[in-house]
Amino acid sequence: MPRRTPRTALDRQRTPRRFPKFLGAASICALIAALLSPLTQAAAADSAAALAANDYCGGQCSDILPPGQNGNATLAQILLNQAFGIQPDHAEDQLGPYSNLASGAATLTDAKINDFFNDASFGVASDQVASTTAPGGRTDVTIVRDKKTGVPHITGTTRYGTEYGAGYAAAQDRLWLMDVFRHVGRGQLTSFAGGASSNQGLEQEFWRNAPYTEADLQTQIDDAIANNGARGQQALADANAYIDGINAYIDASDSGRYFPGEYVLTGHKDSITNAGTIDHFKITDLVALASVIGSLFGSGGGGEVNNAISLLAAQSKYGVTEGTKVWESFRERNDPEAVLTVHNGESFPYASKPDTAQGEALPDAGSVTQEPLVYDRTGSAATATATSASATAAATTLTSAKRGMSNALVVSGKYTASGHPIAVFGPQTGYFAPQLLMLQEIQGPGLSARGASFAGLSMYVELGRGQDYSWSATTSGQDIIDTYAVELCQDDYHYLYHGTCTAMDKVERTNSWKPTTADGTAAGSYRMQVYRTKYGPVEYRATVGGKKVAYTTLRSSYMHEADSIIGFQMLNDPDYVKSPQTFQSAVQHINYTFNWFYADSSHTAYYNSGDNPVRAAGVDAEFPVWAQAAYEWQNWDPTTNTASYTPPSAHPNSIDQDYYISWNNKQAKDYTTAPWGDGSVHRGNLLEDRVKKLVAAGGVTRSSLTKAMADAALADLRAEDVLPKLLKVINSSTVTDTTAAAAVTKLSDWVTAGAKRKETSAGSKAYANADAIRILDAWWPLLVKAEFQPGLGTDLYTAFSNNLPIDESPSAAHGPTGAHAGSSFQYGWWSYVDKDIRAVLGESVQGGLSQKYCGGGTLSACRDALISTLKTAAGLTAAQVYPGDDQCSAGDQWCADSIVQRTLGGIKHGKITWQNRLTYQQVVEYTSHR
């Protein structure tokens, strides 16, 4: 039987228009009374799971995915949660163990790992079976859920049945979320879920990047299937079976009235009559979903216009030659001090600076304007809050500083206690309620895997384990997006394509909304409009040498959102992946920009995926180029957006290196990534330093590698790697000012204690060294400005800040979920500060900045600037440093850092203490191999 809350009087009660007012005392009493008198339902059958899959992990595979497996809730469950905080079964039972690792890692042993993780062995012990479901009454598939976490273990005797079960289980756990994101992918979220400014920003962010028509979505499916032979046909059959399973659950939950309560709260269903519909899924929905995920986590590049603006600012200040030199030193394309994933010295040149750039189309100074996306605003769409959300969405979409997140620690068996490789890895996908990812085990003909998949795309496990191997990914960020300057002709909506004046293609979405119980945002509407060219969507307008141009962005994965399905299919196929080499072959079929990691009982491996276009000779990937045949990607076909791509051997790859680390850092020598900041200090150093030390000592265990990850997750990168050098400058002479001296003492004590943002004790909600943390949080932006702005000047300092944010502390509003996102220290000026301060101290610097900035390059003046800003920072109160938001009161430092599961539905969860950690995480050590 499906998991659901029994139908009660509450289920049939119409929900009033204002949800908070409804939850008054009288209604609460009625709610409780109703829930105490449920209607009878058939009990789920208890039976042992009959899983015959081979498991070679020997009980040493573990995983965790907060807050919990169950992401669906009926109306009754939502009301109970909102009123009393009562959680549906398995909605947050993984949140506590996940959070507890922050305080429990210090005493972690191998025996205690599953106090903080789930046992990720295949199958379910007979005494741990919570329920067994035959979805849709089928006899060729069962869904067994375990008692501890409620994870679905799907076992099929036919391929169709297995995928049908995967779709049914996905809808059981994430139907509402899947529906939300298929609308996000189509740019139709506000019409579906309400006009909240956050919804407006979300649909704008993704639709600007992938403005597809329904025909475009279908074309991508047709092309992916046609180009991949038998595997393509199998993928189509799998997807159709998966959709059939989703729709079977929609029908069952609709008729049984246990569908997600959000459909009532948003006005799609009536809680009394059951009027209204939940639209069936169709195969193009999967492409819409994939476009969101690929854009968010696997689409490196862009930012060429911002790069051009900062280059022009540098050249304006210093002249062309010196300005270019200054720009290149801040860009750090191939910094010799950068931490590398492939660290054996092997070079993988990509997107390198050409000797003589060809075809550059730099804008005339001051001529760049961003292409508007939103038109015809009415009602609440015209408020300042709404327009601010639009500006944020545009900035997020157009920057090269994509929020990569995710990390990996992989150690060869040569350096472990057992002689078998060990991996601790996973994606850092933000924190949502329900979570974007979901867990499952899937066993059937040609399928054998357990792990995480994005909701609505779980026909295959995307990150997880097979029978005798595990794999995971981090966002890589290499540049697969280029900006072209298309010369306009006739008017602003025609452009020259190979000498012919060609009309742009206009794509539109009109959305409107009205208040609902879930979202009381006043009625409003707007129209989104994108002009598309053969070189991609228009993002900016400008002039180049006086000629009017439109700047477009062309992404190699544009119109190819479905292509990666083949690679994921291979990863789930036990007859395909049998070795590091076959693993690398599988992920070569994934066109998203990811770093992929692998571990089995004997080997480890790494591969960087993505369709890296082969650029025309002399084209500099950093800047816009003219939209002319001479500067197009080699063998580019605009009809299909295909081109020549760099061969697999040219992608950073490795087998059995001593260890691998990745935290969205530089992949390998000479491999240039699109985001700025791959310099001497990067959060990847937090892993590199710890893992390198473990490997040097030898005898690495699952617990010691997990502790290394957990220790790095609490570290303040600025305090660990930069603050000691700042203090060295300050302490170069005796500090006589009492305020500064007191601050220096607190900061020094914090560094000595380990530079962690860690509670005084588990659950205290107060940091040890709280004053020092407050001081550094306040000081960092002040010291960076005092160090660099006088030398760079305001315009260039601002332009560089647009290329690379100055700071990304845990309390800052950053990442795909804004503040309270967990992931921190990905982007910032820590490398610049590190190199500049070392230069001022007279220390050796490889790949240094083109000049010294702090104090104009003199130690005494630098020291004065640091002390002055430190005194200012020390005088700021906690309420000034942490001003409060919708989650926290002003001055609450712990809360400002805390992780919040951002609600995408009706269920809310409590805050947890900050950790810079993976959302879904595996700890694996295989004992044998097939």
N, C-alpha and C positions, 0 to 999 in steps of 0.2 A: 504493500500500500504506500502511496505517497506520504511523505512527511508533511503533516499539516496540523494546525490547531483545530480542535473540534468546532463545528458550527455551533454558535450560541446565539442567544437573543442579541448580543452585541453585534454579531456579524450582520444581523438583519436591520440594525438600527442605522438610520441615515445620519451621516456625520454632518454637523452644522458647518457653516462657512468659515467660522473662525475657530480653529483648532484649540489655541490656548484657552479661550473663554469656555470652550466646551468642557475642559478638564477642571470644572469646579467641583466642590465637595459633593453635591448631590449626584452629579454624574459619575464621580469616582465610586461612590457607594453602589450605584446601579451597575457599574461595570464589574465590581467585585462580585456582586450577587449573581450576575449573569455568568461569570466565569466559574462560579462554584456549582453551576448546574448545567454542565455540558451535555450535549446530545451524545448518544453512543456512537462509537466508530469501531470498525473491525480492527483488531490488533494485528500488527505486522507479524508475519511468521518468523519464528526464530529457527534458524538452521545454520549448520556449519558451512562456511564458504568452501566451495569445491574448486580451489585454484591449483592448477598443476604447473604453474610457471616456475622455471628454474631461477633460483635466487642465489647468487654467488657472493653476497655481501657478508654472510655470516653474522647477521644481526648488528652490523657496524655501519649501517646507513641510517641517517637521521635527517629530519627536516622540520621546519616550522614556518607558519604563515599566519600572522595575526591579521585581524582580531579573531576570526574563527571561520569555519567552513560554511556555516549557514548564513547566506546573505539574503534570504527571502523572509518576509514576515507578513502575516495576515494583518488585517486592520486591528483586530483585537490585540495582537502582540505589539503592534506599534503604539497603540494607546496605553497599554500597560507600561511599555518602556518609557514613553514620554512622561507618564504620571509618576511612576514609582521606580524607574530604572531597572525594571525586571527584564532580563535578557531571554530571548528565545533559545532553545537548546542549540548548543554549538555555535552561537553567534559571537562569543568572545572567550571561549575557553583556551585559545592559544595566546591570548594577549598577556595573561599573567606570567606564564613561563617565559615568554619572549622578553618581557620587561625585567624579570628577575635576574636575567643573566648579567645585567649591569652591576649588581651587587654580589652575585654569586660566582662570577668568573674566577675570582682570586683563589678560591678553594676547589676549582673544578678538577675532577678526575674523569678518566674514561667511563668509570662506573656510574658517574653522575650526569653524563651528557643528556640522557633522556629525562632528566628532571627539568631540562630547559628546551628540549626538542621532542619531536615525535619519533617513534620507531617507524622507519620508512621501509621496513621489510615488505616483500610482496605478501598479499593475502591477509586474511583475518582469522585468528584462532577461533575455534568454535564457541568458546565461552566468552568471546568478545564481540560476537555478532549482535548488533542492535536491531537490524532489520534486513529483510531480503525482499526486493521488489522485482517483479517481472513487468517491466515497463510496457504499457499498452497491451498487457496480456500476452506478450510474446513468449515463445518457448525457447528462443535461441539466444537469450541474453538475461542476465540477472544483475541487479545492483545491490551489493552488500554494503552496508554502512557499519562502521565499527563504533563501539560504545564510547571510546575515549574522545574522539574528535569528530565523528560523523562523516569522515571522508568516504566518498563513493569508490568502491572497488568493483569495476565493471568487467564482467566476464562474458564473452560471447562465443558461440560455436560457429557463427557465420560472420563474415566481415560486415555485412549490412546490419545485422543485429547488434554487433559490438558498437558500431558508430551511432546507431539509433539510441542505444543505451547511453552513450556519451552525451548526446544531445539532450536526452531526457534528464540526465543527472545535472547537466549544466543549467537547465531551466529550473530544476528543483532548487538549486543553490543561488542562482544569479539572474533570474528572469528580468526583474526590474532594471538591474544594472545593464544587462545586455540591451534592453530596449532603449535606455538612456543613450548608450554610446552608438547605437545604430543611427539615432537621430543627431548626435553630435557630428558623426562622420558625414552626414548629409547637410549639415548646417541648419537643422530644424529643431534644435533642442528647446528653444523658448516656446514654440508653438505646442510642444509636447509636454514639457515639464514646468513651464512658468517663466515669467520674464525677469526673475532676479538678475541683478547686474552680473553676478558670477556666471549665470547661465548664458547671458549675452556674450560675455568675454570668452567663454569656453567654445561656443559654436563659431565665433568669429576667428578665434585663434586657429582652429583646425580647417575651417572651410577656406580661409585665405590660402592655405598651403595646398589644399587638394579640392579645388572647386569642380567636382565631377558632376556630370549629368547621370541619369539612370542608364543611358546608353553607354556612357563611359565605363560605368561599373561592370556592365555585362560584357563589354569588349575585353576588359581585363581578364575576366574569367575565360572567355573563349580563347584568347591568346595564350594564356597560361596552360590551358589544357592541350591546345593544338601543338604547342612547342615542346611537349614533354612526353610524347608517346604513351606507352602503357601506364607509366606512373601518373601521367596527367589524367588519363581516363579513370584510374583508380581514385585519384584525388577528387574528381568530380563526383564519382559514386559515393565516396566517403562523406563529402560535404552534403550531398542530397539526403543521405541516410541520417546524418547528424541533424539536419533541419527538420526532417520528419519526426525525429525524437523530440526536438524542441516544441514543435507544433502539437504533438500528442499531449505533452504536458500542459500546454496552454489550454487545450480543449478540456482535459481532465480537471484542471484546477478551476477553470471557468464554470463548468457544470457542477463541480463539487463545492465551489465558492471558497476555495482556500488559496486563491491567487494572491500575489503581493498586495498589501493594503494601500500602497502608494497609488495604485490605479483608481481607488476610490478618492483618495485625498487630492489627486490632481484632476478629478472630474471625468475620468475615462470610464468609470463603472459606477453604478448606483448600488449602494449598500443594501437597499430594501428590495428593489425589483430585480437587481442584477442586470439591468439594462446597460447597454454599452458594449464595446468590443475591445479585445486585446488582439491586435493585428498579428496574423501569422508571420513568421519569418520567411524570407526568401533568400536565395543564394547571393543576390547582390548585397544583402545586409552584411554578409561576412566580409566583403571587400570594403564596405564603408567602415566597419569595425577595424579592419586591418590598416586602413589609411590613418586612423587616429593613433593606433599603437606604433606604427612605423614612423609617423611624424614626431611623436613624443619621444621615442627612445632610440630609433634606428636610422636617423636621417641627418648625417653630418654635412656641414657646409653652410653656405650663405654668408652674409655679412660683407660682401665685396664693396657695396656702396659705402658702408661705414668705414671700411678700410681706406677707401679712396679719400673720404672726407678728412680722416686723421692724417693721411699722407700729405694732402694739400696743406693742412694746418702746419705740419712740421716743415714743409718746404717754404711756406710763407714766413715762418719765424727764422729759419736758419739758412735759407737758400736751398736750391734743388739738391746739390750734392750732399751737403752736411745734413739737411733735413731728411733725406732718404736714409742716410746712415743712422740718424737718431731713430727714425721709424723702425728700421730693421732691428735695432737693438732691443726695442720694446716688443716687437713681434715675436722674437725668440723662435723662429721657424725650426731650427735644429740646434737647440742649446746643448752644448757639450756636457753640462752639469745636470741635465734632465734625467729623472729616473725612467728606466726603460723596462718594458715587459720582456722583450727578447734582449737579454743583456750579455750575449756572448760575442758582441762586436760585429755581428753580421749586419750588413747594410741593405735596406729596402727603399731605394729612392722613389719618392712619389710627391707630386705637387711641389717640386723644388723650384727655387728662384732661377729663372733662365738668365743666361749671360746677357742677352739683349732682349728685352721684352718686346713682343709684337702685338699689334692690334689693340693696345690699351685705349679705353674710352673713359678717361677721367672726367668728371663733371666740371663745368665752370664753377668757380667759387661762388657759393651762396645760391646756386640754382636748383638744388635738389629739393623736391617736395614729395612726400609720401603719397602714394595713390590711395584715395579714399576707398573704404570698403562699404561703409554704411551710409544710406541715403534715406530721405523721407521719414525722419523720425517723428513719431507721434507719442503723446502721453508720457508714460514713464521711460520710454526709450530716449527722450529728449532731456532727461535730468543730468545734472553734473556728474552724479554717480555713474550713470550709464556711459557717458562719454569718456569718463576716466577709465572704466573697464575696457572700453574699445581701444584706448591708447595703450594700455598695458598689454592687451592681447596682440596688438600690432608689433609692439616692441619685442615681445617674446617670440613671435613668429619670424621676424626678420633678422634677429641677431644670430651670429655664429656661435654664441655661448649657450648652446643647447644644454639642458640639464641632463647630463649623462647618467650619473649615479652608478650604482652597482660595484661590487668588488670581488676579487678572487685571490685566494692563497692556495697554491698547489705545490707540494713538495715531493720530489722523486723518492722512490723506495730506498735508494742508496743512503738516504739521510734519516730514515725513520727507524723506530725501535723494532718494528715488525719486518722490515724489508719490503713492505708494500707501500705504494704511494698513498698520500693523504690529501684530501681537498676540503677546504671550507670556502664555499662560494655561493653566489646568488645575485639576483637583481635587486636594485634599490628603486622601487617603483612608486615611492610615496606611500602615504597612509590614508586609506579611504574606508568608509563604512557603507556598503560592503567593499571589500578589497577588490582591486582590479583583477588580481590573479585568483585562481581557485585550484585546489588540490584534487587529484584523482589518480586512481590506478586503472589502467586499461589493458586487458588481456584478451586477445582474439587472434584469428588468422592473420599473420603478418604484423601483429601489434603486441608489444610487451614493454610497458613502461609505467613508471609512477613519477608524479611531480606536479609542477604548476603550469597552468596555461592561462592566457587572458580569457576572461569570461566572454563567451560567444565565439571563441576560436579554439575550443578545446576538443576538436575532433582528434587532435594529437597532443601529447605532452610536449610542451615547448622548452621547458627547463626541468631537468630531473635525472632519472636513472633508468637504465635498461636492466637486462638480466645480470650483466657483469661489467657494467661501465656506468659512469655518471658524466653529465655535461652541464655546463652553465655558460652564461654570457655576461659581458659588460658592454656598455655603450662605448664605441671607439671614436667616432667623430671625424674620421677622415673626410676629405672634401669631395662629395659627389654632387654638389650644387654649384652651378656657375651662373654669373650674372652677365646678360648680354644687353648692349645698348642698341635698340632697334630704332633706326632713323625714321621719323614720321614723314608722311607725305599726305597731301590733300587736306587732312585735318588731324585732330588729335587721336583719331580712332582708325587710322590706316598707317601702315608701315611698309618699308621696303623689304621684300624678301627676294633675294637673288635678283635685284633690279626691278622687280614688279611691285607696284603699289597694291597692297593686299589688305583687306578689311580684317580688323580684329574680331574675334568671336566674343560676344557678350553673354555671360552666364549670370543668372539672377536667382535670388531666393527672397521671398517676401514672408516674413514671420509676424504673427500677432499673438497676443496673449491677453488674458483677463485674470483677475484674482481667483485663487482657489484656496481650499483649506490648507494645502501644503505650502503654497506660495501666495502671500497676500499682496504681491507687487501689483500696483495699479495697472489698469489696461494700457497697452501700448503696442506699437508696431514699428517695423522698419524694413527697409529693403537692402539686401546685400548684393553687391554688383562687382563682378570681376571681369576684366578684359583679358582674353587669352590670345597668345600668338603661337606660332610654331616653336618659338623659343621659350615657351612657358608663360605663366601669368604675369601681368604687369604689376610691379611693386612700387616703382618710383617714376617720377617725371623729372627731367632736367634738360639742360643744354650742354652740349659738348662742342667746343670751338664755335659756339654761336648757333649750332644746329639743334633743333628740338628733337629729343629722344625720349623713349620710354625704356626704363630699365626692367628687364624681365628676369625671372629665376627659372633655370632649367635644372631639374633634379633627375638623376639617372633612374630612380625608382618611381618617378612620376608616370602614371598610367601602367605601373607594374606592381601594384600593391599586393596582388595575389600570387606573384611568382614564387615567393619563399615557401609556399605550402609544400613544394616537393622536398626541400631540405628537411623540413620538420617530419614529413612522412618517413624519410630515410632514417632519421634519428630514432624513430619508434619501431623500426623494423629490425628484429634480432638477426635476421638473415642478411642484413646489409652491414650494420655496424658490428665489426668483430675485432677491430684493431685501431690504433691511432690513425693509420693511413685512411681507413674507410670512414672514420669519424671526420677527418679533414675533408674527404671527398663529399660527405653529406652536407657539411656546412658551407661548402663552396656553392651550393645551390640556393643559398640565402642571400638576398640582395640588400638586406638591411645592414647598416654599418655597425657591426658588433665584433667584439673580441670573444672568441669561443675557447673554452677550456674543457679538458677531458682527463679522466683518471680511470684506470682499471687496476687489476691486481699487480700488474707489472710495469705499466707505462703511463706516462702523462703526455699531453699534447696541447698545442695552441694553434689557432688559426684566426686571422682577421678577415671577416667577410664583407661583402659589399660590391656592387658593380662600379668599380673605379674607372671612369671614362679615360680613354687615351686622348689627351689634349693635342691640339695642333702645335707644331714646333714653335717655341718662343712665347706661347701663351702663359702668363703668370696667373695662376689660380686665385691669387689674392685680390685681384682687381677686376672691374668690369672690362669686357672686350667688345669690339664691334660685332654686331650680328651680320657677319659676312662669311661666305663659304670658306675663306682662308683660315678662319679662326674657330670654326666649328669643331666639335669632337670628331675624331677620325671615323669615317664610314657612318656618320650619323644619318638616320632616316627619320625625318620629322613625323611621318605618318604613324610609325610605331614607337617613336622615341627609343630607338635602339642604336647602339654604336659599337665600336670596338672597345673592349675592356681589358685592363691589365690582366695578364695570365695569373693563375693561382700561385705560381712560383714567385711572383713579384709581390704578393701580399705577405706581410710579416707572418711567419709560421715557424713552428719548432716542434720537435719531438724529444722528450726525455731531457730537457734542460734541468739543471740542478733544482731550480724552483722557479715558479712564475708568480708574479703579483700583478694586479691590475686594480686601479681605482680611477679609471678614466684618464690615466696618464699617457704619455707618449708610448707608442707601441714598440718602436725600434729605431735604430740609427737611420737618419736621413728620411724618415717617413713623417711628412708634415701633416699635422691635423689642422682642421679649420679653426677650432677655438684658440684663443690666446691663452697664455699662462703655463705652457709646458717648459718651465724653467727650473732653477736650482731648488726651489721649494714648492712642493706639490703634495697634495694629500696622499698620493701614492708613496711618498717617502715614509709615511707613518707605518705602512705595511712593509716596505722594503727593509727598513732598519730592523724591524722585529723579526721578520722571517729570515733575513740574512744571518742574524745572530743565532737563531734556532738551528739553522742548517750548519753553521760553523761548529756548533756544539754537538750536533748529531743526536740520534735517539728521539726524533720528533714523534709525538703521539697525537691522536685526535684531540685530546684535551689541551695539550700545549699549543697546538696550532689555533684552536678555538679561542684560547686565552689571548693569543697574540692579536687576533681579530678584535676581540672584545676590549682589549686594552687600547688599541688604536681607535675604537669607536667612542671612547670617552676623552680622547686627547684633543686639546686645543692646538691646532697646527701652528698658529702664530706663536703661542707660548712655548711650544716644544722646540721649534726650529728657527725662530727669528728673535724672540724676546731675549735670549741670552746675549745676542750680539748687540741689541739695543742697550742692554744694561752694561755691556762692556764699554760702550761709548760714554754713557753717563758716569760710570765709575772710573773713567780715565783720570778724573780728578775728584777730590773729596766733595761730596754733596753737602752743602752748607744750609740750603733751604730746608726748613723742618718739614714742610708739606711734601716736597719732593722726596726727601729722605725717607719719610714714613711710607710713601708709595713704593719706592725702590725696595724697601725691606719686605713689604707685602708681596711684591712681584717676585723677588728673589726666593722667598720662602715657598711660593707656589711652584716655581720652577724646580726647586729642590725636592718638593713633594711629588713631582711627576707631571705637573702641568695638565691635570685632568679637570674636567667639569663633572664632578662626581659628588653624590649626596654624602653627607656626613655619616649616615647609616641608611640602610634600606628603608625607604618610605618616609624619610625625614622631610622631604621636599625643601631641603636647604643644602646648598653647596658648601663643602669644605673650601677654604680660601675664597669665600664669597666676595670679599672686598677686592682682592686681586683680580678676580674675574670681571667684576664691575669696572675696575679701573682700565683694564685692557680693552674691554668692549667700548668704553668711551674714548680711550686714547687712540686706538688704531686709526680711525678716519681722520682725526686731528693731526696725528704725526705724519701720515701719508701726505696730507695736503701741505703741511709745513715743510716737508722734505722735498716735494717735487714741484709744487705749483710756482714757487718763485723762479725756478730755473726754466721750466717749460712754458710758463705764461698761462693765463687763464684759458685761452682758446684751445691750446694743444692739450693741456691737462684735462679739460672737459672732453675733448675728442677721444683721448686715450681711455678715459673712464667709460665712454660709450662702447669702446672695443672690449674692455675688460673691467668688470665691476671692482671696486676697491676692496670690498669686504664681503664675506658671506658667513657671518657668525650664526650660531643656532637660533638666536632670537630675531634674526633679520627676516624680512618677508621675501622669500626667494623660492625657487623650485616650482614644479608644476602644481603644488598645492598651496603656494604662498608661505606664510609663516607656519611654525609648528610642523615643519616638514621632515625633521630628522636630518636629512642629508645636508651637510655643511662643508665649508672650506674647499669647494670644488673650484671656484673662481675668486681671485683676489690678487692684490699687489704684493703678496709676500715674497715672491721671487725678486721683484724689483727692489724692495726694501733690503732684502738679504744681500743682493749683489752690490747695491750702492753703499750700504753700511760697511761691508767688508772692504770695499775699495777705499772708503774714507779712513778705515783703520789701517790701511796699507797691507792688507792680506791679499793673497793670491786669488784671482777671480778668472775663471775661464768663461768666455762668452759674456763679458761684462757689458754694462750699458756704455753708450758712446762717450759719456762724460760723467763726472761726479755731481750729484745734486744736493745732498744734505749739507746745509751750511755753505753752499757754494764750493764744496769739496774740502773745506778745512775742518779738522776735528773739533776745535773749540767752538766754531759757529754751529756745527752740527749738534754738538752737545747742548748748546744754549737752546736751540730749536726744540730738541727732544725734552729738555727739562721744562721749558715754558709750556709746551702742550701737555706734558704729564701733570703739571700742577693744575691746569685747567680741568683735565679729565678727573683727577682725584677729587676736585671740588664739586663734581656733579653728583647729585643724589641718585639713589636707585630708581626713584620715580622718574627722573629725567632721562636716565639711560634706558629704562624699560617702561615706556609710557603707558602701557596697557593696550588692550584691544578687546575684541568681542569675546575672548576666551579668558583673559587675565586682568586683574586689577593692576594699576600702576605701581611699580616698585617690586613686583613679585618676580624675582630673578628666575627661580626654578620654573615657574609657570611660563615665563616668556620663552624659555628654551624648550619646554615640554612638547612631546609629540601628541598630536591630535588626529584621531581617525576622522578625516573630513567626510561629513555625511553626504552621501549620494542617494540616500533613501530615508526611511523613517526611523531607523534604529540608531541610537547614540551610544557612545562608549566613553569611558573615563580617560583622562590624560595619563600618559606614562612618562617616566623620566627620560631625558634626552639620551639617545645613543645615535651615533653616526654609523648606522648599520644597515645591512641588507633587509629588505622587506621579507622576501622568501629566501631561506637559507638552508643549504645542505651541509652536512658533515659526513664524509664518506671515507671508507677504507675497505677495499675489497680483499677477500682472503683467497679467492681462486678465480679461475677463468675457464670458459668452455674449451 
